[in-house]
Amino acid sequence: MRGGTVVTVDAGDRILEADVAVRDGRIVAIGARLDMAATRVLDARDAVVIPGLVNAHMHETLDRGVFEDLPFTTWLYDFALPKDRAYEPRHMRAAALLNQAEMIAGGTTSAIDIFRHPHVAAEVAQRSGMRMTFSPQVVDDPVGPGETLATNIAFVDEWHGRSPLIRAWFGPHGLCSTLPATYERMRELASAAGVGIHTHLAESRDEVTAIAERTGGLTPTQYLDRLVGLGPDVVAAHCVELTDADVQQLAGSGTGVAHNPTSNAKLGNGVARIVDLLAAGAVVGLGTDSNMTNNNLDMFEEMRMAALVQKQATRDPAVLPSASVLRMATIGSATVLGLVHEVGSIELGKRADLAIVDLRRAHTHPLIRSGRGNVVEHLVWSCSAADVRHTVVDGRVLMEDRQLLTIDLDEALDAADHEAEHLLRSAGVFTKRFGGTDA
Ligand SMILES: [Zn+2]
């Protein structure tokens, strides 16, 4: 990467005018006008080189823009559950192609997916070159719309340790939809295999009420701790409804908190206590949630949303400054996912997961280059996924000059349209939603 501004997101938050050299997938040199020969040079002039963005909670779905503006129970029982029941591997293949194409195009180099048919999504990831973690979404109640403990175990058996960029985890959906015994069994298996557990936690007030009734007054955080034992190998998404004690418990245990501000807003679930969690020392990363509740996987937009909602909710414009937000989307998410020893910052020896973001845009000027400059501010407040010029994962170029190199974008788009309609028709919800006749 020649001639860029490098935002390292390292311990010193250094910003350098420098080249970055990569060999065998690792960052081997960072410095001005490096005197090194390269077999391939990516142009980073008028651009900023950042650690690849890490999406700490998402579902690879085909559900974008198909069930908008419905009352919650109509949405859930008449559309969402029948649709999730109808997912077949063919739909999941199209979903993974579409979601991974979008993430690579937006500078996201790594993500954790919690959804269906993970073996199909993992095969797509082997082709796309993304660094992915798959946690099959296990739903016990109601039966049918998710993966099961048995399919999750089979997936971990088949995929754990099989491919250097792909990890297989456990994915209990949530405390209201996954049985306590399933959580407990997953904890035994996850500890034995050395893999993580990814779940939704304290997402809504309804969840708080239901768990309190079921447990005689426990909070969702206390109940999850009782079932699996909170710790660094647990990733908890949303974490909106937390007591002061819950904040301390999540922070003290090193549990990974995945913040999903857009999804929380769209579902009317309120604002997570991110300022309090960070003050308590919690490990916090950023995720988009699915294309149903966001509706894109743009981590730049998610950074801006994270900053906006904290400032609005606390009525304090000084909270969650730009550098903290960028950390959340990079090294924060990498820590949440247990990948911080490999990625999340631009440092010698780390794997080369990088995004090169164009700054030669009207919306990234004025550009100040003296002192600390204002590059980080532009990344958080002005940039979008469409500004990413190149994306690199593990030293492999997945997008160059906005051209995807590992996924055929036309194939992904056509498959998404075709398979989404097939999915919705086989779920029996297509005509109900869009009119016309049943094909
Ligand atoms: Zn989710």
Residues whose N, C-alpha, C, O or C-beta is under 5 A from the ligand:
A	BS01	ZN	D289
